[in-house]
Amino acid sequence: MSFFFLGKMSTYEENESKFLRKAKENPFVPVGMAGFLGIVGYRLLKMRSRGDTKMSVHLIHMRVAAQGFVVGAMTVGVLFSMYRDFFAKPSEDKK
């Protein structure tokens, strides 16, 4: 049984390092994920005091806000990587 458990731990460590490597390459992915979870959590807590607003309208607003944050984080991430690739690096053609 312990042999099976050791095999699972090595797979877990490989997946964790893969996530950290991807997060270093694209730093706005974890920001987008954290923002999404933060907005959803906030809106779920706020659901108790929604007043006369229908549940479906509240959920639609929550989805739009969370998706908007993720799209914004992706856009900033793409712009950041474009800046890093084209402006921050010295051009190899000029050498």
Salt bridges, closest charged atoms under 4 A:
GLU25 OE2 - ARG21 NH1 3.81
